[in-house]
Amino acid sequence: MAIAKLKLLEIEFPAEQYDSVLMKLINLDGFHPEYASKFADSVQGLSVLNRENPYADLIARMEEARDGYHLDLKCQDVDNTRINIIQADTFFCNVLEQVTKIEKVKEDLQQMIEENEGTISQLEHMINAEVDFDTLFSCHYLQVRFGRIPTVNLDKLQYYGAQEFLFKTFHKGTKETYCMYMTTETKAPEIDNIFSSLYFERIHIPEFVHGTPEEALRVLKEEDETAKNYLVVLDGRIKDLFQQSIDEMNQIYSVSKKLNETYDAQKYVVVFGKNAAVYGFAEDKDARKNKK
């Protein structure tokens, strides 16, 4: 196997041409650049090019959005790599800000649905109860507790027959019974202790529940259905926002990715005054071509 003869090349250029030179450098075939530190560390007045990368953060945020929203964001071939990074970043931030506002509405709706569904699961055990929540909760001198108690403990309530409370069963199961008890405000602490000893588990009825259990269930289910339908609409709005912006985003992403590569190539650039240079080796046949 023949050993190719290599020639040391110096590619010198004005400092302001960093991007255009480095863009060509990373696409050169047959050129093997040397780390600038090899020269800068041993020659006074030389330094390694070290600019802050303005593209990495934008690329990371765009890729995070791509993965989170399944965007068709891709790196394309671009002829022009000129970009105003501040305008590009502002454009992307504006799109993301609109999406974030929609996401906040979605989050609130999903929280409401979860609260409603938790309440619905409890109210379904009270569907036939002849009670009106508004009436019960408006009582000033009575305390009402809704909850469930182990069914095996129901018989033990007979031992407390002399106590001042009313007890009502809604749904009796093999393991637990949904029920309520009512007592006066002054007796409430004592009665609460009795039911606590019987492992009564209180169920909180939210303030947004009104009317009878049947009426409340109907309202909550309708509210849930409306919220779920609106979530679909909001997902569509997010999709449209990205779809309207995807061409511009792909351009920004592609140029940023290309320019980002030049920052990795900074390690090959020696800086001296207003000029810079890249040193490296190439075969004789490639040397003249690479210096063009």
Secondary structure, DSSP 8 states (H G I E B T S, - for coil): -----EEEEEEEEEGGGHHHHHHHHTT-SSEEE--THHHHTTSTT-EE-----SSHHHHHHHHHHHHHHT--------S-----HHHHHHHHHHHHHHHHHHHHHHHHHHHHHHHHHHHHHHHGGGTT----HHHHHT-SSEEEEEEEEEGGGGGGGGGGTTSS-EEEEEEE-SSEEEEEEEEETTTHHHHHHHHHHTT-EE----TT--SSHHHHHHHHHHHHHHHHHHHHHHHHHHHHHHHHHHHHHHHHHHHHHHHHHHHHGGGGEEEETTEEEEEEEEEHHHHHHHT-
